[in-house]
Amino acid sequence: MADSSFDVVSKVDRQEVDNALHQAEKELNSRYDFKGTGSSIAWSGEEAIVLSANAEERVQAALEVFKEKLIRRDISLKAFDAGEAQPSG
């Protein structure tokens, strides 16, 4: 009887995430409902992405834009953990 085994390796393509981030950034800069809200999205280190805006609901809306871009690039949202919103200083 042959033993069988397999390893499941799940890695996120960083280049695809970077492309999704830049697409989201473009959309945040061009959409009317984000004008004047100070909304931005950027890498923070190697594995973290920071979203910022002047209101929590704008941060949530920016997160939805980013998620939409990830989904369009076939990147699973299970690979991401959205932390708690924190006021900036």
C-alpha positions as CSV (number, residue, x, y, z in Angstrom):
1,M,0.0,0.0,0.0
2,A,1.5,3.3,-1.1
3,D,1.5,6.2,1.3
4,S,0.5,9.5,-0.2
5,S,1.0,13.0,1.1
6,F,0.7,16.5,-0.2
7,D,1.6,19.9,1.0
8,V,-0.6,22.9,0.6
9,V,1.3,26.1,0.1
10,S,-0.6,29.3,-0.3
11,K,1.4,32.3,-1.2
12,V,0.0,35.6,-2.4
13,D,1.7,37.1,-5.5
14,R,3.1,40.4,-4.1
15,Q,3.3,41.9,-7.6
16,E,-0.5,41.3,-8.1
17,V,-1.2,42.9,-4.7
18,D,1.1,45.8,-5.6
19,N,-0.8,46.3,-8.9
20,A,-4.2,46.2,-7.0
21,L,-2.8,48.7,-4.5
22,H,-1.8,51.1,-7.3
23,Q,-5.2,50.7,-9.0
24,A,-7.0,51.4,-5.8
25,E,-4.7,54.5,-5.2
26,K,-5.6,55.8,-8.7
27,E,-9.3,55.3,-8.0
28,L,-9.1,57.0,-4.6
29,N,-7.4,60.0,-6.3
30,S,-9.9,60.3,-9.1
31,R,-13.3,59.5,-7.5
32,Y,-15.5,62.5,-6.6
33,D,-16.6,61.0,-3.2
34,F,-12.9,60.8,-2.1
35,K,-12.0,64.4,-3.0
36,G,-10.9,66.4,0.0
37,T,-11.0,63.4,2.4
38,G,-7.2,62.9,2.5
39,S,-7.8,59.2,1.5
40,S,-4.6,57.3,0.7
41,I,-3.3,53.7,0.5
42,A,0.3,52.7,0.7
43,W,2.7,49.9,1.7
44,S,4.0,50.0,5.2
45,G,7.0,47.7,5.3
46,E,7.1,44.4,3.5
47,E,3.7,42.9,4.5
48,A,1.5,45.7,5.7
49,I,-0.8,48.2,3.9
50,V,-2.0,51.4,5.5
51,L,-5.2,53.1,4.5
52,S,-5.8,56.6,5.8
53,A,-8.5,59.3,5.5
54,N,-10.0,62.0,7.6
55,A,-13.1,59.9,8.5
56,E,-13.5,56.3,9.5
57,E,-16.3,55.7,6.9
58,R,-13.9,56.9,4.2
59,V,-11.3,54.4,5.4
60,Q,-13.9,51.7,5.2
61,A,-14.9,52.8,1.7
62,A,-11.2,52.8,0.6
63,L,-10.9,49.3,2.0
64,E,-13.8,48.2,-0.1
65,V,-12.2,49.7,-3.2
66,F,-8.9,47.8,-2.4
67,K,-10.8,44.6,-1.8
68,E,-12.6,45.0,-5.2
69,K,-9.2,45.4,-6.9
70,L,-7.9,42.3,-5.2
71,I,-10.9,40.2,-6.2
72,R,-10.5,41.3,-9.8
73,R,-6.9,40.0,-9.7
74,D,-8.0,36.6,-8.3
75,I,-6.3,37.3,-4.9
76,S,-8.1,35.7,-2.0
77,L,-9.3,38.1,0.7
78,K,-8.5,35.3,3.3
79,A,-4.9,36.2,2.9
80,F,-5.6,39.7,4.5
81,D,-6.5,40.8,8.0
82,A,-8.0,44.2,8.3
83,G,-6.9,45.5,11.7
84,E,-8.9,48.0,13.8
85,A,-9.2,51.6,12.7
86,Q,-6.9,53.8,14.6
87,P,-7.0,57.6,14.8
88,S,-3.8,59.2,13.5
89,G,-1.9,61.7,15.4
